[in-house]
Amino acid sequence: QKEVEQNSGPLSVPEGAIASLNCTYSDRGSQSFFWYRQYSGKSPELIMFIYSNGDKEDGRFTAQLNKASQYVSLLIRDSQPSDSATYLCAVIGSNDYKLSFGAGTTVTVRA
Amino acid sequence: KAGVTQTPRYLIKTRGQQVTLSCSPISGHRSVSWYQQTPGQGLQFLFEYFSETQRNKGNFPGRFSGRQFSNSRSEMNVSTLELGDSALYLCASSGTLGAGTSPLHFGNGTRLTVT
């Protein structure tokens, strides 16, 4: 079982819609969770981090964490063509403190 | 503030050769991590250096090694290159040890092609 799993997509949404990305992780003791965005040919950039159960909002982005279900999600509201990218979920291991990435979900926003 | 700088941007090597990649972190950052990114495996952690010491290591063979200098610059070396080593190698810096305590800032990567 991979440490961090994401649906690879591609996820295609119309402009203005909500894009919903999901991520599950295997390390029950993990405490820190991150979402990175990677445009084609570019390096990943951090867009959200969340440590506590519940929701965390930052502009059009909302991260949701459910530690009991070992599930973290990212919602992108009012999706724009500029949101078209691969979104990487990353989790810190509870024992080794390594940052493990999921394979990424590719999002395409249709104008 | 300058970002993370990786050199070279592109490398083409043949099997059996060795290669050295360089990374200069953001000024003031003491932690440097290295990742390998391939289409099939995604981003995989290689190692993390902090204050010239390797603090964490991923599941890669001993052909992959690294070091960090007193100015926090880091180098990664891959010996006896294999075709499967073809990948984008990303370096990331952060202000503190451990990626969970402060955000990682990635460089633009070095694209290594092994023929």
Interface residues (C-beta under 8 A of the other chain):
Chain A: Q31 S32 F34 K42 S43 P44 E45 L46 F49 L88 A90 I92 D96 Y97 K98 L99 S100 F101 G102 A103 G104
Chain B: S33 Y35 G42 L43 Q44 F45 E48 N56 G58 L90 G98 A99 G100 P103 L104 H105 F106 G107 N108 G109
